[in-house]
Amino acid sequence: MNNPYDEIGGREKVIALVERFYDVMEQAEPALAALHELDAGGKVSRRNRDRFASFLVGWLGDRKSTRLNSSHI
């Protein structure tokens, strides 16, 4: 049986989902986006995007992830 990570299509698809999530948030809910760390251009920072992507990859079941990185929780 495949896990959600495999069903979605793996790491690249999860990362694309996270990128789209933040892009839509910035456009549709700028007040919500402003609650996140922003870069110099006013966009949700690369650090926040990468940390959430890393969490989601592990949470969805990437078998290569040895543990969830909880430093961002």
N, C-alpha and C positions, 0 to 999 in steps of 0.2 A: 504494500500500500504506500502510495506517495504521501508525503506531508505537504502542508500548504506552500512551503518554500519551493518544492519541486513542481507543484501544480501551477504556481504563478509563472514559473519559467526560470528560476534561479536568481543569482545575485544581480545580474545586469537589469533584469525586469523589476526587481525590488527597488534598486537604486533609481530607476526611471520613475517608478511609482512615487517615491519620496520626493524627487525633484518636481514632479507634476503637482503633488500635494502642496508644496510650499509656493510654487508659482501661482497656483489658483488662489491660495490664501492671500498672497500679496495683492492680487488683483481684486478679489471679491470681498475680502475682509481685512483691509489694511490696519484697522485698529487691533485685530487679533495678531497680525504679523508683527506689529510694533511691540508686542509683549515678549517677543523673542530677541535674542542678540542679533543686531543688524550690522551689516558691513558699511563701509564708507558711502556706498551708493544707495543705502536705505533698504537693501534686500536682506532677507534672512541669511545670516552668515553661513559661509561654507562649513565652519566648524559645527554649527547646529545641524545642518543638513547631513553631514557625514556621521555625526554621532547618532542621529535618529536612524539613518540607514543601517548602521552597524547593529544597533539594537534590534531593528525589525528583521534583519537577515537572521540573526540568532533566534529570535522569538518565533519566527515562522518555521524554523526547523532545519537550518543549514547544518548538515552532518559534519562539515569541516570546522564549524565553530566549537571550540573546546569548552567555552563558557560564555555566558552573557556578561558583557561589560556593564556593570551597574554604576559606573562612575557618573553617569549623566542622569540618574534617577534621583 
